[in-house]
Amino acid sequence: MTDTKIKPEKSQKAHTELHQLIRDFLDYCEIEKNQSKLTRRNYDHYLNRFADFAAETGVTSASKIDLDLVKRYRLFINRLGSAQGKNLKLITQNYHVIALRAFLKFLVKRDYKSLAPEKIELAKTPSRMVEFLDYEEVQRLIEATEQEPEEILQLRDRAILETLFSTGLRVSELCSLKREQINYKRGEFTVRGKGDKLRLIFLSDHANTTLQKYLKKRQDNNKALFIAHKQIGTGKKEATAARQNKLEKEIESFGKNASAGLTSRTVQRIIKKYALIAGITKKITPHTLRHSFATDLLQNGADIRSVQSMLGHASITTTQIYTHITNQQLRQVHKSFHNKRRK
């Protein structure tokens, strides 16, 4: 499911059989499937929207769901927001359909008579354009941390960037890291990613060294690998009022609880800060460095199955979004055979 945060809609027709079955399905997702709170929240939003639409058309039970109802529902979500010129993106519409198919699969398992889920097909979506940084841009981004005057922040921020590019971690995975997880001698650690799946992560020598320098500089007992640093600059007579104000604003942006690990939003701000300093005009997020990690591996000859494992993708199809920009064989064919008649 999507990572987009969605506030669940409160259904006005929760008394129908369909709404009750959706509640049963959400309980099933939580207890038996052990799915994340975000996935359940998304299912809640998408499926109650479907149930409300069905109720408006007189369908209140699972046995009345048919292809005609699904077709009308898909037209409905396709036209959502059209009056404001803000139609739902095709991929978001597909998330609605994915949720509906998951619900119908649940009904089949529970021996309810309803529409067979395999009869519903997803809309064909355009190939995704992956935004990534080439190696030189990654180095410029990392070197931009040298412009940070506070040593502890410079070390932390460089360690964050090195770790993201070295590992391909999701930002949520990075923020949840604890000091004790890292085996510096072996340059590896294990994370629990999407679907509660464990995978082995490897650090580059650069990232490993930078992390150790950062941790050596810290004087706290916080278990989190990356934290806010509240006491920066205090007690220094030469610190100006403007400098102190800048530090206070940085701490405020990290949240009141300075002892907690950094948030995903904070990491986003850090990356944006150094992208501006490095003069990189691309829209960069923590996920951009994940894309950069994958493309760097593939461009240097890694096989796609290994990259799939390192990224923690459940399906090889997800990893294949990178192949159209990393196909070295096509580049060689073009170089060898294109325009050979020109002298």
N, C-alpha and C positions, 0 to 999 in steps of 0.2 A: 504494500500500500504506500501511498504518498507520505512524505515527511512533513507536508504542510499541516500546520496546526489548525484545527477546525473546532468551533464551538458547537456542541450537539444541539440540534433543534428540539424543542419541546413539542411533541405531537399533541394536537388537539383532539385526536381520535384514538386515544390509547386503549379504548375499550374493545376494539375489534380483534377478531381472532388473529389476524395478520400481525397486528402490533404485539400481541402476546407471544406469538411464535418468534418474532424478532428479539424480544427480551430473552426468550429461552436460548436463542442462537448466541446472543451476546454472553450469556452465562456459560454456554458451551465453549466459546472462544477463550474466556477467562480461566475456566476450571480445567477443561480437558485439552485444549490446544495451547494453553499457557502463552497466549499472544500478548503483546505489549498493550499498555493503556492507550497509547496513541492509535494503534490499529483498531482496538475496540471502539474508541471514540469516533474514528472515521466511519467504521461500519454502522455505528449508531446513527450518525448524520445521514449517510447515503440511504440506508434501508428505511428509516422512518420517513424520509422524503418520498421514497417509493410507496410506502404504505399509505401515506396521506394522499398521494396522487391516486392510488388505487381506490381508496375510500370515496374520493370525489366522483369516481366513475362507477361506483356501486359495487366494487370488488372488496370484500372484507375477509375472505378466507383463502387459504393457500390453494385449494382445489380449483379456484376460479382464475388463477394466473395462467395466461396463455400468451402465445406469440403476438397476438393483436394488441393485448394490453402492454406488453413490453415495447412494441413498436411505438405506440402512442406515448409511452413514458419517455422513450429516447427522443422523440420529437419535442416533448415538453422540456427536457433538460438542455436540449440543443438550442432552444429559444429563450432560455432563462437569461434575463438581463438584456435581451435584444433591444428593448425600448431605450436603454441607456447606451447601447452600442458596445456592451461588454459581455458578449456571449462567453459561456464556459469554454475553456480550452478543450480540445479534443481529448487530450490525455486525461483531463479531469472527468470528462464524460465517461471515459473508459473505466475510471476508478469506480464510478457508480455501477457500471455493468459488472465489474469484477466482484464487487460486494454482493450484488444480486445473485450472481452465479454461486458464490460461496454459500449464501443462504439457501439456495435451492439444493445444493449438494447436501447440506445439513438435513433438509427435509427428506431427501431420498434415504439418508442413513436412518432417519427416524420413522421410515415407512409411511410418510404422508404422501397423499396423492397430489401431485403438482406438476408443473412444467419441468421437463428434463433439462438440466443446466447446459448440457452439451449442444442444445439447439440454439443457444444464444451465442453469437459471434461478436468479438470486439471489433470496433471500427479500426480500419487501417490508418495508422498514424505515420506522418512523415519521419524520415530518419532523423535522429537527434544530432544536433550540432554540438560537439564537445569543445568547450573552451579550456585550453590548457596553456601552460607556459613552456617554452623551450628551455633547454639547459642554461643558456646564457641569461635568460630572464629570471630563472630561479636564483642564479648566483647573484644577480643585481638585487633581487629582493632580500636575500639573506645578508648581503653586504651592507644594505641600507640600515641594518640594526646598529652599525657603528656610529650612526648619527645620534643615537640615544645617549645623553650624557651620564645618566645614572647607570653605574656598572651592573647592578643586580638586574635591572630591567633589560639592559642590553643582553646579558647572558640568558635571561629567561626567554626573551623574545626570539633570540637566535636559536635557542634550543627548541622552541615551539616550531619554527619554520623548518629547521633541519629534520625534526622528528616527523612532521607531516609529509615532507617530500621523500624521506627515507623509508617510510612505512606504508603510505597510502591509507592511513587511519581515517575513519569518519571523525568529524569534530566532536561528536558526543563520546566516542571511544577515547579520544585524546583527553577530554576534560575529566573523564572518570578514572584515569590512570592514577595508581598509587605508587609511591616510591618503592615499596617492597616487591612490586611486580617485576621490576626490571632486573634481569641477570646481566650485569655489565661485563662480566668475564666472557660470557658466550655471545653477548650482543643480541639478546632476544628476550621476548616476553610473550605471554598469552593474553588475549582479550576475549571478552564475550560480546559478540556482535549481534546483528539482527537475527531474529529467530532463536535467540538464546544459544547460538552456536559458538563454540570455542575455536579459535584459530591461532596459529603461531605467527608471531610478528618478528621481523629481523631489523636491526638497526645498522645503518652504515657506520663506518669508523668515525666519520665526521660528527654524526649525530650523537654517537656514544660518548665521544670526547666532550662535546659541548654540553651534554646533559650533566656529565660528572663535574664539569667546571661550575655550572649553575648551582648544583646541589652543594658543592663544597663551599660556595659563597653564602649559602643560606644559614641562618642561625635560629631556625624555628624547629618545632617538633611536629609540624603539620604532616599528615600522612599523604596528602595530595601531592602529585608530582609537580603541578604548576599552580601557583597561587598568586594572589595580590600581595603587594608589599607595602603595608600601611606605614611603616616607620621610616620610609625613605626620606633622607634629607633632614630629619629632625635633629636638632642639636648642633647644626653647622652654622657658625656665625656668618659665614659668607653667603648663605642662602638668601636670595632677595625675596621680597614679598610676592613678586610676579611668579618666581619659581615655585614658591610654596603653594600659591594658588593653583598652578598647573598640576602639582602633585596631588593636591586635595581633590581636584576635579577627576583625575585619573582614578583615584581610589573610590570616589563616589560612583563612577561608571562601572566599577567592578562589583558594586553591591556593598551593603552595610557589613556583611559578614566576611571580613577580610581573611578569616581563618579557613574559609571554604575554598575548594578548588575553583579555578576559573570557569565561567560560563561560556557556552558556545558563542553568545553575542559578544563577549569580551574578546575572544579569539578572532572573531570577525573584524572587530575594530582594530586589533593589532595588525592584522594582515592589510587592511585598508590603509592604515597609517604608513606602512613601509612601501606599499605599492605607489603611493603618492610621492614619497621621498625618492624612490627608484625611477620615477617617471614612466611607470607602466600604465598605459591607458586602458588596458583591458579591464573588464569588470571581474575582480578577483575575490573569491570566497575561499574558505577552508577546503571546500570540495574541489576547487580548481587545482589545488596541490595534489589531491587524490587522483584527479584526471592526469596531472602531469607525471605522477609516479607511474601510472599504468602505461602511458604512451612512451615514457622513457625506457621502461622495460621492454616493450614490444619493438621499439625502434632499434634497440640493441640486441635483438635476436631471441628474446624470451618467448617460450611457447605460450599460447593463449590459455591452456589448461592450468599452467602454473600461475599465471597472472590472475585467473579466476579464483584460485585458492587463496592467493595472497590478499586479494580484495575482499574475500568473503562473500562472493556472489553465489546465490543458490543455483542460478541458471547460467549456462555458457552464453545464452542469448544476450544477457545484460553486458557481459564483457565484450561481446562482438561489436559494440558501438565504437570501439577504438580501432577496429581493423582497417577501416577505410582511410585512416590518416597515418597508418603505420605500415602499409604494405610495401616493403622494400623491394619485393620482386617486381611489382609493377613499375617502380621507379627505374629499376635496372633495365627492364624491357624497353621503356620509353627512351632511355639514354642510349641503348644499343641499336635501336631500329628506327627511331624517328628522324625523318628528313635527311637520310643518308646521301641523297643526290646533290644536296647543296655543297658547293665547294668552298 
